[in-house]
Amino acid sequence: MSEYGKPSRNEDEYFARQDLEEKKKWAQENAAKMASGDREKLKQAHWMKCPKCGSDLHSVDLHGVTVDTCPACSGTWLDAGELDHLLHPDRQDLFHRVMSVFR
């Protein structure tokens, strides 16, 4: 402090920067919390909904592969890795059987 008991200009600037950094950090944390909350709301709104018509999807087991189908528009949806499972060389016969369902 200076001789008059008042903080110097450098001290004022230091504390102003500290305060600004704390406010930025708080804003970033709140934005991250809100973003995760928004993602969760979107997930709940779209979970097991047909991307084509919006109806509820139903899961059907076809020879060990879970396929999501829409009873309203007859759409069929595969999750990540399910198509690879169907296309595996050991399962070519299964792939042809599954494809015959869609014809």
Rosetta constraint file for C-alpha pairs under 8 A:
AtomPair CA 1 CA 5 HARMONIC 5.97 0.50
AtomPair CA 1 CA 6 HARMONIC 6.03 0.50
AtomPair CA 1 CA 7 HARMONIC 4.82 0.50
AtomPair CA 1 CA 8 HARMONIC 6.02 0.50
AtomPair CA 2 CA 6 HARMONIC 5.89 0.50
AtomPair CA 2 CA 7 HARMONIC 6.13 0.50
AtomPair CA 2 CA 8 HARMONIC 6.09 0.50
AtomPair CA 7 CA 11 HARMONIC 6.00 0.50
AtomPair CA 7 CA 12 HARMONIC 6.64 0.50
AtomPair CA 8 CA 12 HARMONIC 6.45 0.50
AtomPair CA 9 CA 13 HARMONIC 6.22 0.50
AtomPair CA 10 CA 14 HARMONIC 6.13 0.50
AtomPair CA 11 CA 15 HARMONIC 6.24 0.50
AtomPair CA 12 CA 16 HARMONIC 6.06 0.50
AtomPair CA 13 CA 17 HARMONIC 6.11 0.50
AtomPair CA 14 CA 18 HARMONIC 6.22 0.50
AtomPair CA 15 CA 19 HARMONIC 6.02 0.50
AtomPair CA 16 CA 20 HARMONIC 6.12 0.50
AtomPair CA 17 CA 21 HARMONIC 6.10 0.50
AtomPair CA 18 CA 22 HARMONIC 6.24 0.50
AtomPair CA 19 CA 23 HARMONIC 6.24 0.50
AtomPair CA 20 CA 24 HARMONIC 6.18 0.50
AtomPair CA 21 CA 25 HARMONIC 6.14 0.50
AtomPair CA 22 CA 26 HARMONIC 6.11 0.50
AtomPair CA 23 CA 27 HARMONIC 6.11 0.50
AtomPair CA 24 CA 28 HARMONIC 6.18 0.50
AtomPair CA 25 CA 29 HARMONIC 6.22 0.50
AtomPair CA 26 CA 30 HARMONIC 6.19 0.50
AtomPair CA 27 CA 31 HARMONIC 6.08 0.50
AtomPair CA 28 CA 32 HARMONIC 6.18 0.50
AtomPair CA 29 CA 33 HARMONIC 6.25 0.50
AtomPair CA 30 CA 34 HARMONIC 6.08 0.50
AtomPair CA 31 CA 35 HARMONIC 5.99 0.50
AtomPair CA 32 CA 36 HARMONIC 6.25 0.50
AtomPair CA 33 CA 37 HARMONIC 6.21 0.50
AtomPair CA 34 CA 38 HARMONIC 6.04 0.50
AtomPair CA 35 CA 39 HARMONIC 6.12 0.50
AtomPair CA 36 CA 40 HARMONIC 6.20 0.50
AtomPair CA 37 CA 41 HARMONIC 6.27 0.50
AtomPair CA 38 CA 42 HARMONIC 6.21 0.50
AtomPair CA 39 CA 43 HARMONIC 6.10 0.50
AtomPair CA 40 CA 44 HARMONIC 6.19 0.50
AtomPair CA 41 CA 45 HARMONIC 6.17 0.50
AtomPair CA 42 CA 46 HARMONIC 6.14 0.50
AtomPair CA 43 CA 47 HARMONIC 5.52 0.50
AtomPair CA 48 CA 56 HARMONIC 5.92 0.50
AtomPair CA 48 CA 57 HARMONIC 5.18 0.50
AtomPair CA 48 CA 58 HARMONIC 7.62 0.50
AtomPair CA 49 CA 54 HARMONIC 5.25 0.50
AtomPair CA 49 CA 55 HARMONIC 5.49 0.50
AtomPair CA 49 CA 56 HARMONIC 4.67 0.50
AtomPair CA 49 CA 57 HARMONIC 5.44 0.50
AtomPair CA 50 CA 54 HARMONIC 4.54 0.50
AtomPair CA 50 CA 55 HARMONIC 5.27 0.50
AtomPair CA 50 CA 56 HARMONIC 6.12 0.50
AtomPair CA 50 CA 57 HARMONIC 5.81 0.50
AtomPair CA 50 CA 70 HARMONIC 6.28 0.50
AtomPair CA 50 CA 75 HARMONIC 7.67 0.50
AtomPair CA 52 CA 73 HARMONIC 7.86 0.50
AtomPair CA 52 CA 75 HARMONIC 7.65 0.50
AtomPair CA 53 CA 72 HARMONIC 7.71 0.50
AtomPair CA 53 CA 73 HARMONIC 6.94 0.50
AtomPair CA 55 CA 70 HARMONIC 6.80 0.50
AtomPair CA 55 CA 71 HARMONIC 7.93 0.50
AtomPair CA 55 CA 72 HARMONIC 6.64 0.50
AtomPair CA 56 CA 70 HARMONIC 6.68 0.50
AtomPair CA 57 CA 68 HARMONIC 5.90 0.50
AtomPair CA 57 CA 69 HARMONIC 5.45 0.50
AtomPair CA 57 CA 70 HARMONIC 4.83 0.50
AtomPair CA 57 CA 71 HARMONIC 7.28 0.50
AtomPair CA 58 CA 68 HARMONIC 5.44 0.50
AtomPair CA 58 CA 69 HARMONIC 5.31 0.50
AtomPair CA 58 CA 70 HARMONIC 6.32 0.50
AtomPair CA 58 CA 71 HARMONIC 7.62 0.50
AtomPair CA 59 CA 66 HARMONIC 6.27 0.50
AtomPair CA 59 CA 67 HARMONIC 5.62 0.50
AtomPair CA 59 CA 68 HARMONIC 4.42 0.50
AtomPair CA 59 CA 69 HARMONIC 6.28 0.50
AtomPair CA 60 CA 66 HARMONIC 5.61 0.50
AtomPair CA 60 CA 67 HARMONIC 5.24 0.50
AtomPair CA 60 CA 68 HARMONIC 6.14 0.50
AtomPair CA 60 CA 69 HARMONIC 7.09 0.50
AtomPair CA 61 CA 65 HARMONIC 5.57 0.50
AtomPair CA 61 CA 66 HARMONIC 4.52 0.50
AtomPair CA 61 CA 67 HARMONIC 6.23 0.50
AtomPair CA 62 CA 66 HARMONIC 6.21 0.50
AtomPair CA 62 CA 67 HARMONIC 7.01 0.50
AtomPair CA 62 CA 98 HARMONIC 7.30 0.50
AtomPair CA 63 CA 94 HARMONIC 7.50 0.50
AtomPair CA 65 CA 82 HARMONIC 6.52 0.50
AtomPair CA 65 CA 85 HARMONIC 7.62 0.50
AtomPair CA 65 CA 86 HARMONIC 7.66 0.50
AtomPair CA 66 CA 78 HARMONIC 7.62 0.50
AtomPair CA 66 CA 82 HARMONIC 7.52 0.50
AtomPair CA 67 CA 76 HARMONIC 6.84 0.50
AtomPair CA 67 CA 77 HARMONIC 6.11 0.50
AtomPair CA 67 CA 78 HARMONIC 5.50 0.50
AtomPair CA 67 CA 79 HARMONIC 7.60 0.50
AtomPair CA 68 CA 76 HARMONIC 5.77 0.50
AtomPair CA 68 CA 77 HARMONIC 5.04 0.50
AtomPair CA 68 CA 78 HARMONIC 6.36 0.50
AtomPair CA 69 CA 74 HARMONIC 6.52 0.50
AtomPair CA 69 CA 75 HARMONIC 5.67 0.50
AtomPair CA 69 CA 76 HARMONIC 4.46 0.50
AtomPair CA 69 CA 77 HARMONIC 6.20 0.50
AtomPair CA 70 CA 74 HARMONIC 5.07 0.50
AtomPair CA 70 CA 75 HARMONIC 5.14 0.50
AtomPair CA 70 CA 76 HARMONIC 6.46 0.50
AtomPair CA 71 CA 75 HARMONIC 7.59 0.50
AtomPair CA 78 CA 82 HARMONIC 5.93 0.50
AtomPair CA 78 CA 83 HARMONIC 6.68 0.50
AtomPair CA 79 CA 83 HARMONIC 7.77 0.50
AtomPair CA 81 CA 85 HARMONIC 6.22 0.50
AtomPair CA 82 CA 86 HARMONIC 6.34 0.50
AtomPair CA 83 CA 87 HARMONIC 6.13 0.50
AtomPair CA 84 CA 88 HARMONIC 6.06 0.50
AtomPair CA 85 CA 91 HARMONIC 7.73 0.50
AtomPair CA 86 CA 91 HARMONIC 6.18 0.50
AtomPair CA 86 CA 92 HARMONIC 7.23 0.50
AtomPair CA 86 CA 94 HARMONIC 6.85 0.50
AtomPair CA 86 CA 95 HARMONIC 5.32 0.50
AtomPair CA 87 CA 91 HARMONIC 6.51 0.50
AtomPair CA 87 CA 92 HARMONIC 6.27 0.50
AtomPair CA 87 CA 95 HARMONIC 6.33 0.50
AtomPair CA 88 CA 92 HARMONIC 6.62 0.50
AtomPair CA 91 CA 95 HARMONIC 6.24 0.50
AtomPair CA 92 CA 96 HARMONIC 6.40 0.50
AtomPair CA 93 CA 97 HARMONIC 6.36 0.50
AtomPair CA 94 CA 98 HARMONIC 6.11 0.50
AtomPair CA 95 CA 99 HARMONIC 6.06 0.50
AtomPair CA 96 CA 100 HARMONIC 6.14 0.50
AtomPair CA 97 CA 101 HARMONIC 6.82 0.50
AtomPair CA 98 CA 102 HARMONIC 7.27 0.50
AtomPair CA 99 CA 103 HARMONIC 6.83 0.50
